Amino acid sequence: PDSITGTYRGTMDIKLNIPGVEFSDVEVPSHVDVTKVDDAYVNVAIDLDLAKYIDSSWATLVGSNLDFGVITAKCLVGPTIDGEAPLTGTAKVGDTTFPIEGECEGSTLDLTLTIGIVTVEFEGIKR
């Protein structure tokens, strides 16, 4: 966890997974803050106010305003193999718990999380 902590700046790729509906991915600059909890866990914080980037008509279709706020997920840091350390955890938005997974390799962090029909992929570099 010590080597993973820090702020990662990069791109958040937002996808709406609605069967039969065409939606172009939205890519926006973003950042993720990673802080150490203990020798096995880190907290991963990301701002998921997606309403800033997606037209309100899509929010009506999805049934949510798409402003999930800043979420924090407690993630287990797996053993580093071939320079990659996997991250797995869960976060909560309202009453919904959702998985978050990713990996850290050197100064690069990749994360994927899905809240209902919204998938967010983040890739960033530690600054």
N, C-alpha and C positions, 0 to 999 in steps of 0.2 A: 503493500500500500504506500510506503513512503515515496517510492520512485514514480508513482502514478499521480500523486496529488499535484494540483495546480489548475490553471485556467487554460482551456483549449479553445481556440478560435477557429471557426471553419464554416461549413455549410450545412443547413438543415434542409433535408428533402422531404416535403410533405406530400403524402398521397392519400386520396380518398378511394377506398375499396368498396365501390357500389356496383354490384353485378348489373350488367347491361347499361351502365352509364359511363360515358367517356369523360375523363377528367385529366387534364394535363398536370403533371407534377409541378409543385411550386418549390423553387429553391431560393433560400434566403440566407444571408449571413447570420450567424448565431455564435453563441459560446456556451460551454459547459464548465462548471466549477466542480472539481473533485477534491474532497477533503477526507482525511484519514479518520476513521472511527476507532479502530484498534488494529492489531496485527493481521487480521484476516478480512476486514471490511472497510469500504469507503462509502461516503455519501456522494451521489452524483446529482447535481442540481442543474435543471434546464428550464428556460422560460418557454412555456407552451401556450402563449397567447396567440394562437393561430388565427384569430379573428383579424389581426393586423394585416394578414397576408392573403386571406381567402374572402372572396365576395360574400356578402351577407345572404345572397340567394342560395348559395351552397349550404350555409348554416341552417337555413330553413329546411332544406332537403334532408340534411343530416339529423335535424331535430335537436341541435345544440348550438350555442353561440360560438363554439370552438375556442373559447377563452378558458383554457384549463389552468391558467396561472403558472407560477413557478412550481414545478414538482421536484421533490427530492426522493431519490430511491437509494435505499441501503443495499449495496451490492457486495457479494462475496468475491474476493479476488482469488482466482484459481492459481495453481502453480504455473510458473513461466516455462513454456516449452518452445524451443526454437525462437526465443525472443518475444513470444506473444503471451500475454497474461489475460485469460478470459475473465469477464465480469458477468455475474448473473444476480438478479435481484427483482424486487417488486416495488411499485409505487402505488399511490392511491389518489384518485381524483373523485371527490365526493364519496360515494359508497362503493365505487368500482376500484378493484385492485387489478393491476395489469403488470405483465412481465416486462423487464428491460434486460437486454443482453448486449454484450459487445466484447471488445478486446482492445488492449493497449499494447502497442508494439513500438518501443522506443519512445519517441515524442508524438506518436500518432494515436488518436482515440477514435474508435468506431463504435456507435451505439445504434440499436434498433429498438423501438417500442411501438406497440399498437394499442390504441384506446378505441375500442369498438371498431368502427370502420375507418379510422384514421391511423395511418402508419407514418411514423417519423423516423428517418434515418439521419444520423449526424456523423460527420467526419471532420475532425479538426486536428490542429497541431498545437502542442503545448508552447505557450509563450512565457 
